Amino acid sequence: MDIFLNGEIQPVEENCTIAALIKKLDLENKRLAVEVNLEIVPRSQFEQQVLFAGDRVEIVQAIGGGNGF
């Protein structure tokens, strides 16, 4: 089935969870935020939250940097 991931079509397995998607994308152990259909999903729900065809998923990764100010 297909979902929209950060605006792009992304094929995923049926009954794919957010945790499985994160693993597929090699983003495990990264600092990130996930939104599904305009709702933020807490990390504690990644294993339980099943994705459905047509879901709109946004994954934003926190990246450190700056000049220390």
Buried (B, 14 or more C-beta within 10 A) or exposed (E): BEBBBEEEEBEBEEEBBBBBBBEEBEBEEEEBEBEBEEEEBEEEBBEEBEBEEEBEBBBEEEEEEEEEE
